[in-house]
Protein backbone atom coordinates (compact mmCIF):
# COMPACT_ATOMS: atom_id res chain seq x y z
CA UNK A 1 0.00 0.00 0.00
CA UNK A 2 1.39 3.39 -1.00
CA UNK A 3 0.92 6.44 1.18
CA UNK A 4 -0.64 9.54 -0.27
CA UNK A 5 1.83 12.27 0.69
CA UNK A 6 -0.93 14.84 0.32
CA UNK A 7 -2.50 13.50 3.51
CA UNK A 8 0.53 14.33 5.67
CA UNK A 9 0.07 17.33 7.91
CA UNK A 10 2.65 19.74 9.28
CA UNK A 11 2.59 22.45 11.95
CA UNK A 12 5.16 25.27 11.94
CA UNK A 13 5.92 26.66 15.40
CA UNK A 14 8.32 29.41 16.37
CA UNK A 15 10.27 28.17 19.37
CA UNK A 16 10.21 31.46 21.28
CA UNK A 17 6.41 31.68 21.19
CA UNK A 18 4.45 29.94 23.96
CA UNK A 19 2.09 28.34 21.44
CA UNK A 20 1.24 24.68 21.51
CA UNK A 21 0.52 22.35 18.60
CA UNK A 22 -3.19 22.87 19.21
CA UNK A 23 -2.70 26.58 18.42
CA UNK A 24 -0.92 25.86 15.15
CA UNK A 25 -2.70 25.70 11.81
CA UNK A 26 -2.24 22.41 9.93
CA UNK A 27 -0.63 22.91 6.52
CA UNK A 28 0.73 20.84 3.65
CA UNK A 29 4.39 19.91 3.30
CA UNK A 30 5.12 22.60 0.72
CA UNK A 31 3.46 25.32 2.81
CA UNK A 32 5.30 24.21 5.95
CA UNK A 33 8.64 23.93 4.17
CA UNK A 34 8.39 27.38 2.59
CA UNK A 35 7.20 29.03 5.82
CA UNK A 36 9.90 27.34 7.90
CA UNK A 37 12.61 28.33 5.41
CA UNK A 38 11.38 31.93 5.39
CA UNK A 39 11.34 32.15 9.20
CA UNK A 40 14.73 30.45 9.52
CA UNK A 41 16.24 32.86 6.98
CA UNK A 42 15.22 35.77 9.22
CA UNK A 43 16.98 34.18 12.20
CA UNK A 44 13.94 32.76 13.95
CA UNK A 45 14.09 29.39 15.69
CA UNK A 46 11.51 27.11 14.08
CA UNK A 47 10.18 23.69 15.02
CA UNK A 48 7.99 21.73 12.61
CA UNK A 49 5.69 19.03 13.90
CA UNK A 50 4.51 16.35 11.48
CA UNK A 51 1.95 13.56 11.44
CA UNK A 52 3.00 9.94 11.14
CA UNK A 53 2.09 9.82 7.46
CA UNK A 54 4.95 12.19 6.52
CA UNK A 55 7.50 10.57 4.25
CA UNK A 56 11.20 10.14 4.89
CA UNK A 57 11.90 12.35 1.87
CA UNK A 58 9.86 15.19 3.37
CA UNK A 59 11.66 14.89 6.70
CA UNK A 60 15.02 14.76 4.92
CA UNK A 61 14.27 18.05 3.14
CA UNK A 62 13.64 19.72 6.50
CA UNK A 63 16.84 18.22 7.92
CA UNK A 64 18.91 19.37 4.94
CA UNK A 65 17.58 22.90 5.47
CA UNK A 66 18.54 22.75 9.17
CA UNK A 67 14.92 22.84 10.35
CA UNK A 68 14.11 20.91 13.52
CA UNK A 69 11.22 18.41 13.27
CA UNK A 70 9.43 15.98 15.52
CA UNK A 71 6.33 13.83 15.47
CA UNK A 72 3.20 15.72 16.52
CA UNK A 73 1.58 14.46 19.72
CA UNK A 74 -1.37 12.18 19.02
CA UNK A 75 -4.57 12.32 20.95
Backbone torsions as a table, in degrees:
resi	resn	phi	psi	omega
1	UNK	NA	130.4	-179.4
2	UNK	-97.3	137.5	177.8
3	UNK	-78.8	145.0	173.7
4	UNK	-92.4	108.9	-175.0
5	UNK	-65.3	-16.2	177.6
6	UNK	-70.1	-16.3	-179.3
7	UNK	-88.4	-7.2	177.9
8	UNK	-73.0	144.7	-176.1
9	UNK	-123.7	142.1	-178.6
10	UNK	-129.6	152.4	178.5
11	UNK	-131.5	122.8	-179.7
12	UNK	-99.3	120.3	179.8
13	UNK	-120.7	139.0	171.5
14	UNK	-87.5	131.8	-172.2
15	UNK	-68.1	-25.7	-178.7
16	UNK	-82.4	-10.9	179.7
17	UNK	-89.1	141.2	-178.6
18	UNK	-80.5	28.0	-179.6
19	UNK	-78.0	158.7	176.4
20	UNK	-116.6	166.5	179.5
21	UNK	-55.7	-27.1	-180.0
22	UNK	-71.2	-21.0	177.3
23	UNK	-83.5	-19.9	-174.7
24	UNK	-79.2	150.7	179.0
25	UNK	-92.6	127.6	178.3
26	UNK	-69.0	134.0	-179.9
27	UNK	-135.4	168.5	177.9
28	UNK	-75.9	170.3	178.5
29	UNK	-57.8	-51.0	-176.5
30	UNK	-60.5	-42.0	178.0
31	UNK	-63.5	-44.9	-179.5
32	UNK	-64.5	-43.2	-177.8
33	UNK	-63.8	-46.2	-179.7
34	UNK	-65.0	-43.6	180.0
35	UNK	-64.9	-43.7	-179.9
36	UNK	-64.9	-40.5	177.6
37	UNK	-63.5	-42.4	-179.4
38	UNK	-62.8	-46.3	179.8
39	UNK	-65.8	-41.4	179.4
40	UNK	-63.8	-38.4	179.9
41	UNK	-63.8	-25.6	178.6
42	UNK	-92.4	8.0	176.2
43	UNK	89.1	8.1	179.5
44	UNK	-84.4	143.8	175.9
45	UNK	-82.5	123.5	-175.1
46	UNK	-121.4	144.4	175.7
47	UNK	-132.5	124.7	-180.0
48	UNK	-107.2	125.5	173.5
49	UNK	-96.5	146.9	-178.9
50	UNK	-136.2	155.2	175.9
51	UNK	-85.8	163.5	-173.1
52	UNK	-68.1	-5.4	176.9
53	UNK	-93.5	6.9	174.6
54	UNK	-68.1	146.8	-178.6
55	UNK	-90.7	160.6	177.5
56	UNK	-62.3	-34.6	178.7
57	UNK	-63.6	-43.0	178.0
58	UNK	-61.7	-46.2	-179.4
59	UNK	-65.5	-35.1	177.4
60	UNK	-64.6	-40.2	178.5
61	UNK	-61.3	-40.8	175.9
62	UNK	-63.1	-46.1	-178.7
63	UNK	-61.0	-43.3	179.1
64	UNK	-62.1	-29.6	179.3
65	UNK	-87.6	0.8	178.9
66	UNK	75.1	26.5	-177.6
67	UNK	-102.5	124.8	-178.2
68	UNK	-71.7	136.7	178.7
69	UNK	-133.4	157.2	169.9
70	UNK	-159.7	160.7	-178.9
71	UNK	-68.5	132.8	179.0
72	UNK	-68.1	141.7	177.3
73	UNK	-60.6	139.6	179.0
74	UNK	-99.7	144.9	173.9
75	UNK	130.6	NA	NA
